[in-house]
Amino acid sequence: MKINGKYRPFDAVPMTTRDWPSKTITKAPIWCSVDLRDGNQALVNPMTVEQKLEFFDILVKIGFKEIEVGFPSASDTEFTFMRRLIEENHVPDDVTLQVLCQAREHLIKRTFESLKGCKKAIFHLYNSTSPAQRKYTFNKSKEEIKQIAIDGIRCVKSCLSMSEGTDIRLEYSPESFSTTEIDYALEVCEAVVKEWGDAASDDKHKVILNLPTTVECALPNQFADQIEYFCKHISNRDKLIISLHNHNDRGESVAQCELGLLAGADRVEGCLFGNGERTGNLDIVNVGMNMYTQGVDPELDFTDMPMLIESYTRLTGMDIHPRTPYSGELVFTAFSGSHQDAIRKGMAARVNMDENAYWDVPYLTFDPHDIGRQYEGIIRINSQSGKGGAAYVLEHDFGICAPKSMHPAIGKVVQKAADELQRELQPKEVYDLFEKTWLASKEPLNVIEISERHLEGERGMEDNEQVAGMATVQWEGKQYAIAAQGNGPLDAFVTALKQIPAPKFNITSFHEHSIGEGSDTKAIAYVQITKENGDQVWGVGKSSNVGRAGIAAVVSAINFKA
């Protein structure tokens, strides 16, 4: 793209020293969900009152203690929702409702009407302060814009008597803080705090100064400088709560939020899964889970992520991209063969570990079980999948524990099918391929009937026990009756096969295990044979009779077609 004069670099905050680069996040911030306001206004079809009530209950269940429930003065629907929350006792004693309002007198008064009977509320007042808003939207000077904020605070104070019995705290946002001159943002906020005065009577009523990245326009490190500069230059910092409200216009909202916390912020506003205007608000799930994977308690409960995803998509009509961190359908899925092999080995090693042992499975940043996800979906099969992926699916979905030396043969068959279909294979399709290739093959060799009789060994010694095997088989369409003796049913059958014109071979590897439970338990055998020409092939057999499973595996190997 050709660079022209329409764009220029962000004007960085003048800082020569900074503390945030050497810090790390060690505790959760104060969280505030704005799903029912910012998130709801960004929906093609906003939620109904009933849907918002259900969503509110979910937010409470997750653990939010501050929830912005809407803009009560904006519409009858918003006002009704607020009243129903209060009158129907949806709000636990430890949860504070936050209401949003522009710095305009009639809107402030209407908002206070909606608060009647509310136990605890945050009155969130805002007005826009950026040069572009001053120039295009309001056509006002810096002093005039600051006066709007001051007049709004005065109006809120004058209405406090309308909220008798409601514990009110103030939040103020210089909207579009991200593009406001930093010293002017400080000037406006200082004026707001001064005007509020004694209304912030103690630590429980600290003024919240919310610094919105209304439009994300800076690098994350530049945003961190903005926050640190603000925190270091605002008066009486210890009597304030500095809050972040990040948007995602540059796709960096999570990084900006995390660096903003390092830079001194105390509180975070955002939405589940990043819902919000344009490219979205901050994804609180992402930030919270980032903390969790670093050993920091996010103080939000995402242990039932499938429920949360289902509720979110149903109530909002929004989809979650399959690659969304932590919540996307494919985030725990590996198609690459080398990734699959590493994941399979890492998980196998954890079987004998304590469940709280340090998580270091390759390619997975944390245990999917922690958020209610299952291992079955981690490895999925397409033409890029390797030998370990198909074997993993067969073992974990169907109990088929093929020996490792057979994995390349399984992978080759499955990969070929995926390549021909040009799509992902579902676990059932992987099993069907395995069954068709090894368990159901009946050509060119098919066993029509088989029996064996145990022969008494010399002096009754069990070690010398012999078996006489008899069978009727079909080879390339022609029927043969064969019989031989051996030291077991399998050995007798292999010896008897020399009587038909099938290729000569030796068994070079044999494995078996049980599959199923109770009366449905069966034996499954894996046999590798080496033919006279040196070719080695695998066969698989399954039967309720251990000996017959081995025989079926030999037949499967003879019939195998690459």
C-alpha positions as CSV (number, residue, x, y, z in Angstrom):
1,M,0.0,0.0,0.0
2,K,1.2,3.5,-0.8
3,I,1.9,5.7,2.2
4,N,0.3,9.1,2.0
5,G,-0.3,12.1,4.3
6,K,-3.6,10.7,5.8
7,Y,-1.8,8.9,8.6
8,R,1.0,9.6,11.1
9,P,2.6,7.9,14.1
10,F,1.0,8.1,17.5
11,D,2.3,11.0,19.6
12,A,4.0,9.2,22.4
13,V,3.8,10.4,26.0
14,P,7.0,12.3,27.0
15,M,8.6,9.8,29.5
16,T,12.3,9.2,30.1
17,T,12.0,6.7,32.8
18,R,9.3,4.1,33.3
19,D,8.6,1.3,35.9
20,W,6.2,-1.0,34.1
21,P,8.7,-2.9,32.0
22,S,10.1,-4.6,35.1
23,K,6.8,-5.6,36.7
24,T,4.6,-8.6,36.4
25,I,1.0,-9.3,37.1
26,T,0.6,-11.0,40.5
27,K,-3.1,-10.5,41.3
28,A,-6.4,-10.1,39.6
29,P,-7.7,-6.6,39.0
30,I,-11.2,-5.4,39.9
31,W,-13.3,-6.8,37.1
32,C,-16.3,-5.0,35.6
33,S,-18.4,-6.7,32.9
34,V,-19.9,-4.3,30.3
35,D,-21.5,-7.1,28.3
36,L,-25.0,-5.8,29.1
37,R,-24.1,-2.3,27.9
38,D,-21.2,-2.1,25.4
39,G,-21.7,-5.7,24.4
40,N,-25.4,-5.4,24.0
41,Q,-25.4,-2.2,21.9
42,A,-23.0,-3.9,19.5
43,L,-25.4,-6.7,18.6
44,V,-27.3,-6.8,15.4
45,N,-30.3,-7.8,17.4
46,P,-29.9,-6.5,21.0
47,M,-31.0,-8.9,23.8
48,T,-34.5,-8.8,25.1
49,V,-35.1,-8.0,28.8
50,E,-35.5,-11.8,29.5
51,Q,-32.3,-12.6,27.7
52,K,-30.4,-9.8,29.6
53,L,-31.7,-11.2,32.9
54,E,-30.4,-14.6,32.1
55,F,-27.0,-13.1,31.0
56,F,-26.8,-11.1,34.2
57,D,-27.3,-14.3,36.3
58,I,-24.5,-16.0,34.3
59,L,-22.1,-13.0,35.0
60,V,-22.9,-13.3,38.7
61,K,-22.2,-17.1,38.5
62,I,-18.8,-16.5,36.9
63,G,-17.9,-14.2,39.8
64,F,-18.3,-10.6,38.6
65,K,-18.8,-8.2,41.5
66,E,-19.3,-5.1,39.4
67,I,-21.6,-5.3,36.3
68,E,-22.5,-2.4,34.1
69,V,-26.1,-3.2,33.4
70,G,-26.9,-0.5,30.8
71,F,-27.9,3.0,30.1
72,P,-31.3,3.3,31.9
73,S,-32.1,6.8,30.5
74,A,-31.5,5.7,26.9
75,S,-34.7,3.7,26.4
76,D,-37.7,2.1,28.1
77,T,-36.2,-1.3,27.6
78,E,-33.0,-0.3,29.4
79,F,-35.0,1.3,32.2
80,T,-37.3,-1.7,32.6
81,F,-34.4,-4.1,32.7
82,M,-32.9,-2.0,35.6
83,R,-36.1,-2.1,37.5
84,R,-36.6,-5.8,37.1
85,L,-33.1,-6.5,38.3
86,I,-33.9,-4.6,41.5
87,E,-37.6,-5.5,42.0
88,E,-37.1,-9.3,41.3
89,N,-34.0,-9.5,43.6
90,H,-31.6,-10.7,40.9
91,V,-28.7,-8.7,42.6
92,P,-26.7,-10.5,45.4
93,D,-25.6,-8.3,48.2
94,D,-21.9,-8.5,47.1
95,V,-22.6,-7.3,43.6
96,T,-22.7,-3.7,42.5
97,L,-24.7,-2.5,39.6
98,Q,-23.1,0.1,37.3
99,V,-25.2,2.5,35.3
100,L,-23.9,4.6,32.4
101,C,-24.9,8.1,31.7
102,Q,-23.8,11.1,29.6
103,A,-23.1,14.3,31.4
104,R,-26.5,15.8,30.7
105,E,-29.0,16.9,33.4
106,H,-32.2,15.2,32.1
107,L,-30.4,11.9,31.5
108,I,-28.8,12.0,35.0
109,K,-32.1,12.5,36.7
110,R,-33.8,9.7,34.7
111,T,-30.9,7.4,35.7
112,F,-31.4,8.1,39.3
113,E,-35.1,7.2,39.0
114,S,-34.0,3.8,37.8
115,L,-31.9,3.2,40.9
116,K,-34.7,3.4,43.4
117,G,-34.4,0.4,45.8
118,C,-30.9,-0.5,44.6
119,K,-28.5,-1.3,47.4
120,K,-25.2,-0.5,45.8
121,A,-24.5,1.4,42.5
122,I,-21.7,2.9,40.5
123,F,-22.9,6.0,38.7
124,H,-20.7,6.1,35.5
125,L,-20.6,9.5,34.0
126,Y,-18.8,10.4,30.8
127,N,-18.2,13.0,28.2
128,S,-15.8,13.0,25.3
129,T,-12.5,14.9,25.5
130,S,-10.4,14.2,22.4
131,P,-9.4,16.8,19.9
132,A,-11.5,15.2,17.1
133,Q,-14.6,15.1,19.4
134,R,-14.1,18.7,20.5
135,K,-13.7,19.8,16.9
136,Y,-16.3,17.8,15.0
137,T,-18.9,16.6,17.5
138,F,-19.2,19.5,20.0
139,N,-17.4,22.4,18.4
140,K,-16.2,23.4,21.9
141,S,-13.0,24.5,23.5
142,K,-11.0,22.6,26.1
143,E,-12.5,24.8,28.9
144,E,-16.0,24.2,27.6
145,I,-15.6,20.5,27.5
146,K,-14.1,20.5,31.0
147,Q,-17.1,22.5,32.2
148,I,-19.5,19.8,30.8
149,A,-17.8,17.3,33.0
150,I,-17.9,19.6,36.1
151,D,-21.6,20.5,35.5
152,G,-22.3,16.8,35.1
153,I,-20.7,16.0,38.5
154,R,-22.7,18.8,40.1
155,C,-25.9,17.4,38.8
156,V,-25.1,13.9,40.1
157,K,-24.3,15.3,43.5
158,S,-27.6,17.3,43.6
159,C,-29.5,14.1,42.7
160,L,-28.0,12.0,45.5
161,S,-31.0,12.7,47.7
162,M,-33.1,10.9,45.1
163,S,-31.2,7.7,45.9
164,E,-31.9,7.4,49.6
165,G,-30.8,4.0,50.8
166,T,-28.6,3.4,47.8
167,D,-24.8,3.4,48.3
168,I,-23.5,5.5,45.4
169,R,-20.0,5.5,44.0
170,L,-18.8,7.7,41.2
171,E,-17.0,6.6,38.0
172,Y,-15.9,9.2,35.5
173,S,-14.6,8.5,32.0
174,P,-12.9,11.1,29.7
175,E,-14.3,9.2,26.7
176,S,-11.7,8.7,24.0
177,F,-8.9,9.1,26.6
178,S,-6.7,7.2,24.2
179,T,-6.6,10.1,21.7
180,T,-6.9,12.9,24.3
181,E,-3.8,15.0,25.1
182,I,-2.5,13.3,28.3
183,D,-2.1,16.6,30.3
184,Y,-5.6,17.7,29.3
185,A,-7.1,14.3,30.4
186,L,-5.4,14.9,33.7
187,E,-6.8,18.4,34.0
188,V,-10.3,17.3,33.4
189,C,-10.1,14.4,35.8
190,E,-8.6,16.6,38.5
191,A,-11.5,19.0,38.1
192,V,-14.0,16.1,38.3
193,V,-12.4,14.7,41.5
194,K,-12.3,18.2,43.1
195,E,-15.9,18.8,42.3
196,W,-17.0,15.4,43.7
197,G,-15.1,16.4,46.9
198,D,-16.3,14.9,50.2
199,A,-18.7,12.5,48.4
200,A,-15.7,10.1,48.3
201,S,-15.7,9.8,52.0
202,D,-13.6,6.7,52.6
203,D,-11.7,3.9,50.8
204,K,-15.0,2.1,49.9
205,H,-16.1,5.1,48.0
206,K,-12.9,5.9,46.0
207,V,-13.6,7.7,42.7
208,I,-13.1,5.4,39.7
209,L,-11.3,7.2,36.9
210,N,-11.9,5.1,33.9
211,L,-9.5,5.7,31.0
212,P,-11.1,4.3,27.8
213,T,-9.1,3.2,24.8
214,T,-12.3,4.2,22.9
215,V,-10.2,3.9,19.7
216,E,-7.1,1.8,19.9
217,C,-4.4,3.8,18.2
218,A,-1.1,3.3,20.0
219,L,1.4,0.5,20.4
220,P,0.8,-1.4,23.7
221,N,4.0,0.0,25.2
222,Q,2.9,3.6,24.3
223,F,-0.5,2.9,26.0
224,A,1.4,1.6,29.1
225,D,3.3,4.9,29.1
226,Q,0.0,6.8,29.0
227,I,-1.3,4.9,32.1
228,E,1.9,5.2,34.1
229,Y,2.2,8.9,33.3
230,F,-1.4,9.4,34.4
231,C,-1.0,7.5,37.6
232,K,2.2,9.4,38.5
233,H,0.7,12.8,37.8
234,I,-2.8,12.6,39.1
235,S,-3.3,14.1,42.6
236,N,-4.1,11.8,45.6
237,R,-3.5,8.6,43.6
238,D,-4.0,6.4,46.6
239,K,-7.6,7.7,47.0
240,L,-8.5,6.8,43.4
241,I,-9.2,3.6,41.4
242,I,-7.7,3.8,37.9
243,S,-9.7,1.7,35.5
244,L,-9.1,0.4,31.9
245,H,-11.6,0.1,29.2
246,N,-9.8,-1.3,26.1
247,H,-11.1,-1.6,22.6
248,N,-9.5,-3.8,19.9
249,D,-9.2,-1.6,16.8
250,R,-5.5,-2.7,16.3
251,G,-6.1,-6.2,17.6
252,E,-3.9,-5.5,20.7
253,S,-6.5,-4.9,23.4
254,V,-5.3,-7.8,25.5
255,A,-1.7,-6.7,25.4
256,Q,-2.7,-3.1,26.1
257,C,-4.7,-4.2,29.1
258,E,-1.9,-6.3,30.5
259,L,0.6,-3.6,30.1
260,G,-1.9,-1.1,31.5
261,L,-2.1,-3.2,34.6
262,L,1.7,-3.3,34.9
263,A,1.6,0.5,34.5
264,G,-0.6,1.0,37.6
265,A,-4.2,0.4,36.7
266,D,-6.4,-1.3,39.4
267,R,-9.5,-2.2,37.4
268,V,-10.6,-3.6,34.1
269,E,-13.8,-3.3,32.1
270,G,-14.5,-5.6,29.2
271,C,-16.8,-8.2,27.6
272,L,-16.9,-12.0,27.4
273,F,-15.1,-13.2,24.3
274,G,-14.3,-9.6,23.1
275,N,-17.8,-8.6,22.1
276,G,-18.2,-4.9,21.4
277,E,-18.4,-2.1,18.8
278,R,-16.3,-2.4,15.6
279,T,-13.5,-4.9,16.3
280,G,-14.7,-5.4,19.9
281,N,-14.0,-4.7,23.5
282,L,-11.4,-6.3,25.6
283,D,-11.9,-10.1,25.9
284,I,-12.0,-10.6,29.7
285,V,-11.9,-14.4,29.2
286,N,-8.6,-14.1,27.4
287,V,-7.0,-11.8,30.0
288,G,-8.3,-13.9,32.9
289,M,-7.1,-17.2,31.5
290,N,-3.8,-15.6,30.7
291,M,-3.4,-14.9,34.4
292,Y,-4.5,-18.5,35.3
293,T,-1.9,-20.1,33.0
294,Q,0.7,-18.0,34.9
295,G,-0.4,-19.3,38.2
296,V,-2.4,-16.2,39.2
297,D,-6.0,-16.6,40.4
298,P,-8.2,-14.5,38.0
299,E,-11.0,-14.6,40.6
300,L,-13.4,-15.4,37.8
301,D,-14.7,-19.0,37.3
302,F,-14.3,-20.3,33.7
303,T,-14.3,-24.0,34.7
304,D,-17.4,-24.7,32.6
305,M,-16.3,-23.0,29.4
306,P,-18.7,-25.1,27.2
307,M,-21.7,-23.8,29.2
308,L,-20.4,-20.3,28.9
309,I,-19.9,-20.5,25.2
310,E,-23.3,-22.1,24.6
311,S,-25.1,-19.4,26.7
312,Y,-23.2,-16.6,25.1
313,T,-23.8,-17.7,21.5
314,R,-27.5,-18.4,22.2
315,L,-28.2,-15.1,24.0
316,T,-26.2,-12.8,21.7
317,G,-26.5,-14.5,18.4
318,M,-22.7,-14.1,18.0
319,D,-20.2,-16.8,17.0
320,I,-16.8,-17.4,18.6
321,H,-14.1,-17.8,16.1
322,P,-12.6,-21.3,16.2
323,R,-9.1,-19.9,16.8
324,T,-10.1,-17.6,19.7
325,P,-7.7,-18.2,22.6
326,Y,-9.0,-20.6,25.2
327,S,-12.6,-20.6,24.0
328,G,-12.4,-21.4,20.2
329,E,-13.3,-24.9,19.0
330,L,-9.9,-25.6,17.5
331,V,-7.6,-24.1,20.2
332,F,-6.7,-27.5,21.7
333,T,-6.7,-29.2,18.3
334,A,-3.6,-30.4,16.4
335,F,-3.6,-31.5,12.8
336,S,0.2,-31.5,12.3
337,G,1.7,-34.9,12.7
338,S,4.7,-33.7,14.8
339,H,2.4,-31.8,17.0
340,Q,0.1,-34.8,17.5
341,D,3.0,-37.0,18.4
342,A,4.3,-34.6,20.9
343,I,0.9,-34.0,22.5
344,R,0.2,-37.8,22.7
345,K,3.5,-38.5,24.4
346,G,3.1,-35.6,26.8
347,M,-0.3,-36.7,27.8
348,A,0.8,-40.3,28.2
349,A,3.5,-39.2,30.6
350,R,1.0,-37.4,32.8
351,V,-1.1,-40.6,33.4
352,N,1.2,-41.5,36.3
353,M,1.7,-38.0,37.6
354,D,-0.2,-36.2,40.3
355,E,-3.0,-34.2,38.7
356,N,-1.5,-31.0,40.1
357,A,1.9,-31.6,38.7
358,Y,3.5,-28.8,36.7
359,W,1.8,-28.7,33.2
360,D,4.4,-29.0,30.4
361,V,2.6,-30.9,27.7
362,P,4.1,-29.8,24.4
363,Y,1.9,-27.4,22.3
364,L,-0.8,-27.0,25.0
365,T,-0.4,-24.0,27.3
366,F,-2.7,-25.6,29.9
367,D,-4.9,-28.5,30.8
368,P,-8.2,-28.4,28.8
369,H,-9.9,-30.2,31.7
370,D,-9.5,-27.1,33.7
371,I,-12.2,-25.3,31.7
372,G,-14.4,-28.4,31.1
373,R,-12.9,-29.4,27.7
374,Q,-12.0,-33.0,26.9
375,Y,-9.0,-34.6,25.4
376,E,-11.0,-36.3,22.6
377,G,-11.1,-33.1,20.6
378,I,-7.4,-32.2,20.9
379,I,-6.1,-34.3,18.0
380,R,-8.1,-34.1,14.8
381,I,-7.2,-35.8,11.5
382,N,-6.7,-34.3,8.0
383,S,-4.1,-34.8,5.3
384,Q,-1.4,-33.1,7.3
385,S,-1.8,-35.4,10.3
386,G,1.0,-37.9,11.1
387,K,1.2,-41.4,12.3
388,G,0.5,-40.6,15.9
389,G,-2.8,-38.7,15.4
390,A,-4.9,-41.5,14.0
391,A,-3.5,-43.9,16.6
392,Y,-4.3,-41.4,19.4
393,V,-7.9,-41.1,18.2
394,L,-8.3,-44.9,17.9
395,E,-7.0,-45.4,21.5
396,H,-8.8,-42.5,23.2
397,D,-12.1,-42.8,21.4
398,F,-12.4,-46.5,20.7
399,G,-9.9,-48.3,23.1
400,I,-7.8,-49.7,20.3
401,C,-4.2,-49.5,21.6
402,A,-2.2,-50.4,18.5
403,P,1.5,-51.1,19.1
404,K,3.7,-48.1,18.3
405,S,5.5,-50.0,15.5
406,M,2.1,-50.2,13.7
407,H,1.3,-46.5,14.0
408,P,3.0,-45.6,10.6
409,A,0.8,-48.2,8.8
410,I,-2.4,-46.7,10.4
411,G,-1.3,-43.2,9.7
412,K,-0.6,-43.9,6.0
413,V,-4.1,-45.4,5.5
414,V,-5.8,-42.6,7.2
415,Q,-3.7,-39.8,5.6
416,K,-4.4,-41.2,2.2
417,A,-8.1,-41.1,2.7
418,A,-8.0,-37.6,4.1
419,D,-5.9,-36.5,1.1
420,E,-8.4,-38.0,-1.3
421,L,-11.4,-36.4,0.5
422,Q,-9.6,-33.1,0.9
423,R,-11.2,-32.5,4.3
424,E,-10.9,-33.4,8.0
425,L,-11.9,-36.9,9.1
426,Q,-14.1,-37.4,12.1
427,P,-13.2,-40.0,14.7
428,K,-15.9,-42.4,13.5
429,E,-14.5,-42.2,10.0
430,V,-11.0,-43.0,11.3
431,Y,-12.4,-46.1,13.0
432,D,-14.3,-47.1,9.9
433,L,-11.1,-46.9,7.9
434,F,-9.3,-49.1,10.5
435,E,-12.2,-51.6,10.5
436,K,-12.4,-51.8,6.7
437,T,-8.7,-52.1,6.3
438,W,-7.9,-54.6,9.0
439,L,-10.9,-56.1,10.8
440,A,-13.3,-56.7,8.0
441,S,-11.0,-58.0,5.2
442,K,-12.0,-61.4,3.7
443,E,-10.1,-61.5,0.5
444,P,-8.1,-63.3,-0.8
445,L,-8.1,-65.4,2.4
446,N,-11.3,-66.1,4.3
447,V,-11.9,-68.5,7.2
448,I,-15.2,-70.3,6.7
449,E,-15.0,-72.7,9.7
450,I,-12.4,-73.5,12.3
451,S,-12.0,-75.8,15.3
452,E,-9.2,-77.1,17.5
453,R,-8.6,-80.0,19.8
454,H,-6.1,-80.1,22.6
455,L,-3.8,-83.1,22.6
456,E,-2.4,-84.5,25.9
457,G,1.4,-83.9,26.1
458,E,4.0,-86.5,27.2
459,R,3.5,-87.6,30.9
460,G,0.7,-85.0,31.1
461,M,3.2,-82.1,31.1
462,E,1.2,-78.9,30.4
463,D,4.2,-77.2,28.7
464,N,4.2,-79.9,26.0
465,E,0.4,-79.5,25.3
466,Q,-0.3,-79.6,21.6
467,V,-3.3,-78.4,19.7
468,A,-4.7,-80.0,16.6
469,G,-6.2,-77.2,14.4
470,M,-8.7,-77.9,11.6
471,A,-10.2,-75.3,9.3
472,T,-12.1,-74.7,6.1
473,V,-10.7,-71.7,4.3
474,Q,-11.2,-70.0,1.0
475,W,-8.2,-68.7,-0.9
476,E,-8.8,-66.6,-4.1
477,G,-12.2,-68.2,-4.4
478,K,-11.2,-71.8,-4.0
479,Q,-12.1,-73.8,-0.9
480,Y,-9.6,-75.9,1.1
481,A,-9.8,-78.1,4.2
482,I,-6.6,-77.8,6.2
483,A,-5.3,-79.3,9.4
484,A,-2.1,-79.3,11.5
485,Q,-0.7,-79.4,15.0
486,G,1.0,-76.7,16.9
487,N,1.8,-75.5,20.4
488,G,-1.4,-73.4,20.4
489,P,-4.4,-72.5,18.1
490,L,-2.4,-69.8,16.3
491,D,0.6,-71.9,15.7
492,A,-1.5,-74.8,14.5
493,F,-3.4,-72.5,12.1
494,V,-0.2,-70.9,10.7
495,T,1.3,-74.3,10.1
496,A,-1.9,-75.5,8.4
497,L,-1.9,-72.5,6.0
498,K,1.3,-73.9,4.4
499,Q,-1.1,-76.4,2.7
500,I,-2.6,-73.8,0.5
501,P,-1.0,-71.6,-2.2
502,A,-0.9,-68.5,0.1
503,P,2.4,-66.5,0.4
504,K,4.7,-68.0,3.0
505,F,5.5,-65.9,6.0
506,N,6.8,-65.8,9.6
507,I,5.2,-63.9,12.5
508,T,7.7,-61.3,13.7
509,S,5.6,-59.4,16.2
510,F,2.5,-60.1,18.3
511,H,0.6,-57.9,20.7
512,E,-2.8,-58.3,22.3
513,H,-5.1,-56.6,24.9
514,S,-8.7,-56.7,26.0
515,I,-11.3,-54.2,24.8
516,G,-14.7,-53.5,26.3
517,E,-16.1,-54.3,29.7
518,G,-18.1,-57.1,31.4
519,S,-19.8,-59.6,29.1
520,D,-18.8,-57.4,26.1
521,T,-15.1,-57.8,26.7
522,K,-13.2,-59.1,23.7
523,A,-9.6,-59.7,22.8
524,I,-7.9,-57.7,20.1
525,A,-4.6,-59.0,18.6
526,Y,-2.0,-57.2,16.4
527,V,0.2,-59.4,14.3
528,Q,3.1,-58.4,12.1
529,I,4.2,-60.9,9.5
530,T,7.3,-61.0,7.3
531,K,6.8,-62.5,3.9
532,E,9.3,-64.5,1.8
533,N,10.1,-61.4,-0.2
534,G,10.9,-59.4,3.0
535,D,7.7,-57.3,3.0
536,Q,6.4,-56.7,6.5
537,V,2.7,-56.0,7.0
538,W,0.3,-55.7,10.0
539,G,-3.0,-57.4,10.7
540,V,-5.6,-57.0,13.4
541,G,-8.1,-59.4,14.7
542,K,-10.9,-59.2,17.3
543,S,-12.8,-62.0,19.0
544,S,-14.3,-63.1,22.3
545,N,-11.8,-66.0,22.1
546,V,-8.2,-65.0,22.6
547,G,-6.8,-67.6,20.3
548,R,-9.3,-66.7,17.5
549,A,-8.3,-63.1,17.8
550,G,-4.7,-64.0,16.9
551,I,-5.9,-66.2,13.9
552,A,-8.1,-63.3,12.7
553,A,-5.1,-61.0,12.9
554,V,-3.0,-63.3,10.7
555,V,-5.7,-63.5,8.1
556,S,-5.9,-59.7,8.3
557,A,-2.2,-59.4,7.7
558,I,-2.3,-61.7,4.7
559,N,-5.2,-59.8,3.2
560,F,-3.7,-56.3,3.8
561,K,-3.5,-54.1,0.7
562,A,-1.3,-51.0,0.9
